Amino acid sequence: MLLLSDYAMPQLSGADIVEAARQRRPGLPALLVTGYADADDIGERPSDVAILSNPSTVPDLASGLARTVHGCQVGPTRVSRLELILPETSALSPSARSTLRTRTAGIHEALHVAAPFAAIAGREATVGSYARLLVALHAFHSSMIAAVDRACRQLDLPELRMACERRRLALASDLGAVGMNTQPADAPVVVPRGTAWAVGCLYTLVGSTLGGKVIYRQLDYLFETSAGREFFAGTPDDGRHWRELCRRLELFAAEQHSLTPMVEGAQFAFEHFASCLERQP
């Protein structure tokens, strides 16, 4: 038997599920799946629980399952049955987060392979091209201040609101480190189209930063220190903030008649970031 679970869920995290399941079946092999966070961001899990990035292919899943079972040293075995263990509080209908993720999957994946990020991953970015990426990121995060404020107030997440502001200030610091200046007039603030819409924007903005540590490491060939890439370094609290946002988002969504405004906000945020990238030469 093996436990396969999403990591970020509305009431219990995947790590919580593993802990509860192992109270019933000690040593149960477990594999957690995450759609946004870098594995390094997920510290609150047993050391023998692996992370599989989502989306992934069937071979990726098969490999992850094989490594998990082998890593738990449970002896020769074969999988003859898959048992799904769910907490009593789990909902059978799709979560708001899964709906948002599905509805924004196309543009999300397109941005993952956008030229500036591909250049960094391929060690082809220059300080100049990287600086232009920072300008786009700063314009995006600065323009979303009102939406972030409105959503964080609605969800009662003052720590997350301050974390978003610190992340924006880190971008300004990074721009200074690469010799660029920022002007507030370059980033007109987006006026929220409603509270649910702003919550959707917040979901995209926060989720899009969770893989930053991967980019931070990829930039080792350009920077010897954290100066110039503090935005991507993130903080130890990023994972906790994301989990709490997901929990509050589900509670908020349960009170809404429709998820459409949230989906539209999440889609807008992705599209707006894409337009910020396109404006850079």
JOGI-V310287 format. One record per pair of residues at least 4 apart in sequence whose C-alpha atoms are under 8 Angstrom apart, sorted by the first residue. I is the first residue (numbers start at 1). GAP is how many residues later the second one is. D is the distance in Angstrom with one decimal. If there is no record, write none. Layout:
BEGIN
i->(I,I)
gap->(GAP,GAP)
d->(D,D)
END
This chain:
BEGIN
i->(1,1,1,1,1,1,2,2,2,2,2,2,2,3,3,3,3,3,3,3,3,4,4,4,4,4,5,5,5,5,5,5,6,6,6,6,6,7,7,7,7,7,7,8,8,8,8,8,8,9,9,9,9,9,10,10,10,10,10,10,10,11,11,11,12,12,13,13,14,14,15,15,15,15,15,16,17,17,17,18,18,19,20,21,21,21,21,22,22,22,27,28,29,29,29,29,30,30,30,31,31,31,31,31,31,31,32,32,32,32,33,33,33,33,34,34,34,34,35,35,35,36,36,36,36,36,36,37,37,37,37,37,37,38,38,38,38,38,38,38,39,40,41,41,41,41,41,42,45,48,48,49,50,50,52,52,52,56,56,57,58,59,60,61,62,63,64,65,66,67,68,69,69,70,70,86,91,94,94,95,95,96,96,96,96,96,97,97,97,97,98,99,99,100,100,100,100,100,101,103,103,104,104,104,104,104,105,106,107,107,107,108,108,109,110,111,112,112,113,113,114,115,116,116,116,116,116,117,118,119,119,119,120,120,120,120,120,120,121,121,123,123,123,125,125,126,126,127,127,127,128,129,130,131,131,131,131,132,132,132,133,133,133,134,134,134,134,135,135,135,135,136,136,136,136,136,136,137,137,137,137,137,138,138,138,138,139,139,139,139,140,140,140,140,140,141,141,141,142,142,142,142,142,143,143,143,143,144,144,144,145,145,145,146,146,146,146,146,147,147,147,147,147,147,147,147,148,148,148,148,148,148,148,149,149,150,150,150,150,150,151,151,151,151,151,151,152,152,152,152,152,152,152,153,153,154,155,155,155,155,157,157,158,159,159,160,160,161,162,163,164,164,165,166,167,167,167,168,168,169,170,170,170,171,171,171,171,172,172,172,173,173,173,174,174,174,174,174,174,175,175,175,175,175,176,176,176,177,177,178,182,183,184,192,192,193,193,194,194,195,196,196,196,196,197,197,197,197,197,197,197,198,198,198,199,199,199,199,199,200,200,200,200,200,200,200,200,201,201,201,201,201,201,201,202,202,203,203,203,204,204,204,204,204,205,205,206,206,207,209,210,210,211,212,212,212,212,212,213,213,213,213,214,215,215,216,216,216,216,219,219,220,223,223,223,226,226,229,230,234,237,238,239,240,241,242,243,244,245,246,247,248,249,250,251,252,253,259,260,261,262,263,264,265,266,267,268,269,270,271,272,273,274,275,276)
gap->(27,28,78,80,81,82,26,27,28,29,67,80,81,15,25,26,27,28,80,81,82,26,27,28,29,80,9,12,25,26,27,28,7,8,26,27,28,6,7,8,25,26,27,4,5,6,26,235,238,4,5,234,237,238,85,236,237,238,239,240,241,78,79,236,4,5,4,230,4,18,4,17,29,30,31,4,4,69,70,4,12,4,4,4,5,7,64,4,5,6,45,44,20,39,40,43,19,20,38,18,19,20,21,33,34,37,17,18,19,20,18,19,20,21,17,18,19,20,18,19,20,17,18,171,172,174,175,4,5,170,173,174,202,4,15,172,173,174,175,176,12,173,169,172,195,197,198,197,4,23,24,19,14,18,4,9,12,4,5,4,4,4,4,4,4,4,4,4,4,4,4,4,5,4,5,4,4,4,5,4,155,4,153,154,157,163,4,149,152,153,4,4,164,4,100,162,163,166,4,160,164,4,159,162,163,166,4,4,4,163,164,4,162,4,4,163,5,6,4,5,4,4,4,9,13,14,17,4,4,4,5,6,4,5,10,95,98,99,94,97,95,96,98,4,5,4,96,4,51,95,4,4,4,4,44,47,49,4,148,149,4,144,147,4,37,40,41,4,40,47,145,4,137,140,141,143,144,4,34,136,139,140,4,30,33,34,4,47,48,137,4,47,132,133,136,4,27,64,26,42,45,46,47,44,45,46,47,4,45,46,4,44,45,4,43,44,45,46,4,43,44,45,51,52,54,55,4,13,16,50,51,53,54,4,12,4,42,45,48,49,4,44,45,47,48,51,4,5,6,8,9,47,50,4,5,41,90,93,94,97,4,88,4,4,82,4,81,4,4,4,4,42,4,4,4,64,67,4,63,4,4,60,61,4,58,59,60,4,9,10,4,55,57,4,53,54,55,56,57,4,5,6,7,53,4,5,52,50,51,50,4,4,4,5,6,4,5,4,67,4,4,65,66,69,4,64,65,66,67,68,69,4,64,67,4,50,63,66,67,4,61,62,63,64,65,66,67,4,61,64,65,66,67,68,4,64,4,42,63,4,62,63,65,66,4,64,4,36,35,23,28,29,4,4,19,20,21,22,4,19,20,21,4,4,17,4,13,16,17,4,10,4,4,5,6,4,7,4,4,4,4,4,4,4,4,4,4,4,4,4,4,4,4,4,4,4,6,4,4,4,4,4,4,4,4,4,4,4,4,4,4,4,4,4,4)
d->(7.1,7.3,7.0,7.2,6.6,6.9,6.3,5.0,5.7,7.9,7.4,7.3,7.6,7.5,7.1,6.2,4.5,6.3,7.8,7.1,7.2,5.9,5.0,5.9,7.5,7.8,5.8,7.8,7.9,6.6,5.0,6.1,7.8,5.7,5.6,4.6,6.0,5.5,4.1,6.9,5.6,5.7,5.5,7.7,5.2,6.4,7.1,5.9,6.8,5.4,7.2,7.5,6.6,6.7,7.9,5.8,4.0,7.3,7.7,5.6,7.6,7.7,7.9,5.9,5.8,6.7,6.5,7.5,6.3,6.4,6.2,7.9,6.7,5.1,7.5,6.2,6.0,7.8,7.4,6.0,6.8,6.5,7.1,6.1,7.8,7.5,7.6,4.4,6.2,5.8,7.1,7.9,7.4,6.1,5.8,5.9,5.6,7.2,6.6,5.8,5.2,6.1,7.1,7.4,7.1,6.6,7.1,6.3,5.0,6.1,5.8,4.8,5.8,6.3,7.1,6.4,5.2,5.5,5.9,4.4,6.5,7.6,7.5,6.2,7.2,6.0,6.4,6.1,7.2,7.7,4.7,5.3,7.5,7.2,7.9,6.4,4.8,7.7,7.0,6.9,6.1,7.6,7.4,8.0,7.3,7.1,5.6,6.1,6.7,7.3,7.2,7.4,7.7,6.7,7.8,7.5,6.8,5.9,6.8,6.4,6.1,6.0,6.1,6.1,6.1,6.2,6.1,6.2,6.1,5.7,6.4,7.0,7.1,7.2,7.9,6.4,7.6,6.2,6.6,6.3,7.0,6.2,7.5,5.9,6.4,7.3,6.0,7.0,7.7,7.2,6.0,6.1,7.9,6.1,8.0,7.7,5.7,7.1,5.8,7.0,7.9,6.0,7.8,7.2,5.9,7.9,6.0,6.3,6.2,6.8,7.4,6.4,6.9,6.8,6.2,7.1,7.0,8.0,6.3,5.6,6.1,6.0,6.5,7.3,7.3,7.2,6.5,6.2,6.0,6.0,4.8,4.9,6.0,5.1,8.0,7.4,6.5,6.7,7.5,6.0,7.4,7.8,7.3,6.0,6.2,6.0,7.6,6.0,7.1,7.1,6.5,6.6,6.4,6.3,6.6,6.5,7.2,6.4,6.2,7.7,6.2,7.0,7.7,6.0,6.7,7.6,6.5,6.1,7.3,7.6,7.9,6.2,7.6,5.0,5.3,7.8,6.9,6.1,7.5,7.5,7.4,7.8,5.9,6.6,5.9,7.0,6.0,6.8,4.8,6.8,6.4,7.2,7.2,5.7,6.4,6.7,6.1,7.8,6.8,7.8,6.1,7.8,6.9,5.3,5.5,4.0,5.4,6.1,6.1,5.8,6.1,6.7,7.7,6.1,6.8,6.8,6.5,6.8,6.1,7.2,7.0,5.3,4.8,7.6,6.8,7.0,6.0,6.7,7.9,6.8,7.7,7.4,5.6,6.1,6.4,6.2,7.9,6.6,6.5,7.9,6.1,6.3,7.6,5.3,4.8,6.6,5.6,4.8,6.3,7.0,5.9,7.8,8.0,6.3,6.9,7.3,7.9,6.1,7.3,7.3,6.4,7.7,6.4,6.1,7.9,6.1,6.2,6.4,6.2,6.2,6.3,7.8,6.2,6.1,6.5,5.8,7.6,6.6,7.6,6.3,6.1,5.8,5.1,6.1,8.0,7.3,5.5,6.4,7.9,6.9,6.3,7.2,7.8,6.5,6.4,4.0,5.8,6.4,7.2,6.3,4.9,6.4,7.5,6.8,5.2,6.1,7.7,6.2,5.1,6.2,7.6,7.7,7.5,6.9,5.8,6.0,7.1,6.2,7.9,6.3,6.4,5.6,5.1,7.6,6.4,4.8,4.6,7.4,6.4,4.3,7.4,6.2,7.3,6.0,6.2,7.6,6.2,7.2,7.9,6.5,7.5,4.2,6.0,7.1,4.5,4.3,7.9,6.2,7.6,4.8,4.6,7.7,7.1,5.3,6.0,7.5,5.9,7.7,6.6,5.8,5.4,8.0,6.3,6.8,6.9,7.0,7.0,7.1,7.2,7.5,7.1,7.6,7.2,6.1,7.7,4.4,6.3,6.8,6.3,5.7,5.4,6.9,6.3,6.3,6.5,7.1,6.5,5.2,5.8,6.3,7.8,6.3,7.4,7.2,7.9,5.5,7.5,6.6,7.0,6.7,6.1,6.2,6.2,6.2,6.1,6.2,6.3,6.1,5.8,6.3,6.5,6.1,6.0,6.2,7.0,6.9,6.8,6.2,6.1,6.1,6.2,6.1,6.0,6.2,6.5,6.2,5.8,6.2,6.3,6.2,6.3,6.3,6.3,6.3,7.1)
END
